Amino acid sequence: MLRQYFPKGTDLSSYTADQLDAVAAELNNRPRKILGWQTPTELFAKLVATVD
């Protein structure tokens, strides 16, 4: 999925931490079929809430 934002061979050191964080946030808030159309963030929150 990162290839949608950065072409293969891209030097990520030329991007700021804020720019990389923005891409990570977009990816983590994107629903995925394999997760039952939940976002990774939603599923992670549910899993953390069930841990004792």
Backbone as a printed PyTorch tensor [residue, N CA C, xyz], in Angstrom:
tensor([[[  0.8130,  -1.1950,   0.0000],
         [  0.0000,   0.0000,   0.0000],
         [  0.8600,   1.2640,   0.0000]],

        [[  2.0390,   1.1270,   0.5470],
         [  2.9300,   2.2970,   0.5590],
         [  3.2880,   2.7520,  -0.8480]],

        [[  3.2790,   1.8230,  -1.8050],
         [  3.6220,   2.1630,  -3.1900],
         [  2.6370,   3.1630,  -3.7860]],

        [[  1.4350,   3.2550,  -3.2230],
         [  0.4760,   4.2520,  -3.7010],
         [  0.9390,   5.6630,  -3.3470]],

        [[  1.7830,   5.7560,  -2.3440],
         [  2.2530,   7.0560,  -1.8700],
         [  3.7020,   7.3240,  -2.2570]],

        [[  4.5010,   6.2470,  -2.2930],
         [  5.9320,   6.3890,  -2.5740],
         [  6.3490,   5.3500,  -3.6170]],

        [[  6.8490,   5.7890,  -4.7560],
         [  7.3080,   4.8310,  -5.7660],
         [  8.4590,   3.9710,  -5.2420]],

        [[  8.6160,   2.7910,  -5.8280],
         [  9.6860,   1.8840,  -5.4380],
         [ 11.0300,   2.6000,  -5.5340]],

        [[ 11.8570,   2.4050,  -4.5340],
         [ 13.1800,   3.0200,  -4.5270],
         [ 13.2140,   4.4290,  -3.9600]],

        [[ 12.0710,   4.9310,  -3.5100],
         [ 12.0120,   6.2780,  -2.9510],
         [ 12.8040,   6.3440,  -1.6480]],

        [[ 13.6020,   7.3800,  -1.5120],
         [ 14.3590,   7.6070,  -0.2850],
         [ 13.4490,   8.3140,   0.7130]],

        [[ 12.9910,   7.5750,   1.7060],
         [ 12.0410,   8.1420,   2.6680],
         [ 12.6730,   9.1750,   3.5890]],

        [[ 13.9860,   9.2440,   3.6080],
         [ 14.6470,  10.2360,   4.4620],
         [ 14.4190,  11.6630,   3.9630]],

        [[ 13.9160,  11.7990,   2.7390],
         [ 13.6390,  13.1410,   2.2120],
         [ 12.2690,  13.6580,   2.6570]],

        [[ 11.5140,  12.8300,   3.3800],
         [ 10.2070,  13.2320,   3.8960],
         [ 10.3070,  13.5140,   5.3850]],

        [[  9.4770,  14.4210,   5.8610],
         [  9.4780,  14.7500,   7.2810],
         [  8.6940,  13.6810,   8.0490]],

        [[  8.9080,  13.6350,   9.3350],
         [  8.1700,  12.7010,  10.1880],
         [  6.6780,  12.9940,  10.1090]],

        [[  6.3060,  14.2560,  10.0180],
         [  4.8870,  14.6220,   9.9170],
         [  4.2710,  14.0890,   8.6310]],

        [[  5.0080,  14.1530,   7.5260],
         [  4.5010,  13.6370,   6.2580],
         [  4.3180,  12.1130,   6.3240]],

        [[  5.2770,  11.4220,   6.9110],
         [  5.1830,   9.9690,   7.0380],
         [  4.0660,   9.5810,   7.9960]],

        [[  3.8900,  10.3530,   9.0650],
         [  2.7980,  10.1030,  10.0080],
         [  1.4400,  10.2840,   9.3320]],

        [[  1.3340,  11.2540,   8.4440],
         [  0.0770,  11.4900,   7.7320],
         [ -0.2650,  10.2940,   6.8310]],

        [[  0.7210,   9.7510,   6.1610],
         [  0.5000,   8.5730,   5.3130],
         [  0.1000,   7.3870,   6.1900]],

        [[  0.7810,   7.1890,   7.3000],
         [  0.4570,   6.0850,   8.2090],
         [ -0.9710,   6.2250,   8.7380]],

        [[ -1.3720,   7.4310,   9.0750],
         [ -2.7280,   7.6640,   9.5800],
         [ -3.7670,   7.3380,   8.5080]],

        [[ -3.4990,   7.7370,   7.2750],
         [ -4.4260,   7.4200,   6.1820],
         [ -4.5630,   5.9220,   6.0010]],

        [[ -3.4480,   5.2190,   6.0060],
         [ -3.4790,   3.7720,   5.8210],
         [ -4.1740,   3.0710,   6.9860]],

        [[ -3.9590,   3.5380,   8.1930],
         [ -4.5530,   2.8970,   9.3640],
         [ -6.0320,   3.2190,   9.5400]],

        [[ -6.5190,   4.2040,   8.8270],
         [ -7.9320,   4.5690,   8.9150],
         [ -8.6890,   4.2080,   7.6420]],

        [[ -8.1200,   3.2910,   6.8880],
         [ -8.7250,   2.8430,   5.6380],
         [ -9.3290,   1.4510,   5.8400]],

        [[-10.6420,   1.2880,   5.6020],
         [-11.2680,  -0.0250,   5.8000],
         [-10.6340,  -1.0790,   4.8890]],

        [[-10.5080,  -2.2950,   5.4240],
         [ -9.9130,  -3.3970,   4.6580],
         [-10.8870,  -4.5650,   4.5860]],

        [[-11.0270,  -5.1300,   3.4160],
         [-11.9100,  -6.2790,   3.2230],
         [-11.5150,  -7.4270,   4.1520]],

        [[-10.2150,  -7.7020,   4.2450],
         [ -9.7260,  -8.8220,   5.0530],
         [-10.0380,  -8.6500,   6.5360]],

        [[-10.3070,  -7.4470,   6.9640],
         [-10.6440,  -7.1760,   8.3670],
         [-12.1520,  -7.0080,   8.5470]],

        [[-12.9290,  -7.5010,   7.5940],
         [-14.3870,  -7.3580,   7.6800],
         [-14.8260,  -5.9160,   7.5140]],

        [[-14.1230,  -5.1750,   6.6960],
         [-14.3650,  -3.7630,   6.4030],
         [-14.1750,  -2.8590,   7.6080]],

        [[-13.4300,  -3.3450,   8.5880],
         [-13.0050,  -2.4900,   9.6990],
         [-11.6740,  -1.8570,   9.3080]],

        [[-11.3540,  -0.7800,   9.9750],
         [-10.0350,  -0.1890,   9.7710],
         [ -9.0630,  -0.8680,  10.7290]],

        [[ -7.7730,  -0.8710,  10.4090],
         [ -6.8070,  -1.4130,  11.3540],
         [ -6.8840,  -0.7280,  12.7170]],

        [[ -7.1320,   0.5600,  12.7400],
         [ -7.2380,   1.3030,  13.9870],
         [ -8.4170,   0.8040,  14.8170]],

        [[ -9.5690,   0.5790,  14.1740],
         [-10.7470,   0.0800,  14.8870],
         [-10.4850,  -1.3020,  15.4760]],

        [[ -9.9250,  -2.1900,  14.6720],
         [ -9.6730,  -3.5470,  15.1280],
         [ -8.6590,  -3.5630,  16.2700]],

        [[ -7.6270,  -2.7630,  16.1510],
         [ -6.6160,  -2.6820,  17.2180],
         [ -7.2550,  -2.2020,  18.5150]],

        [[ -8.1030,  -1.1830,  18.4240],
         [ -8.7770,  -0.6600,  19.6240],
         [ -9.6480,  -1.7300,  20.2750]],

        [[-10.3620,  -2.5140,  19.4640],
         [-11.1930,  -3.5920,  19.9970],
         [-10.3340,  -4.6490,  20.6770]],

        [[ -9.2290,  -5.0120,  20.0460],
         [ -8.3490,  -6.0270,  20.6220],
         [ -7.7270,  -5.5630,  21.9330]],

        [[ -7.3070,  -4.3180,  22.0010],
         [ -6.7040,  -3.7670,  23.2140],
         [ -7.7450,  -3.7150,  24.3300]],

        [[ -8.9840,  -3.4030,  23.9800],
         [-10.0440,  -3.3060,  24.9900],
         [-10.3730,  -4.6630,  25.6020]],

        [[-10.0900,  -5.7520,  24.8690],
         [-10.4210,  -7.0850,  25.3790],
         [ -9.2790,  -7.7050,  26.1870]],

        [[ -8.1200,  -7.0850,  26.1990],
         [ -6.9750,  -7.6100,  26.9370],
         [ -7.1420,  -7.2540,  28.4110]],

        [[ -6.9410,  -8.2370,  29.2710],
         [ -7.0820,  -7.9910,  30.7110],
         [ -5.8350,  -7.4000,  31.3050]]])
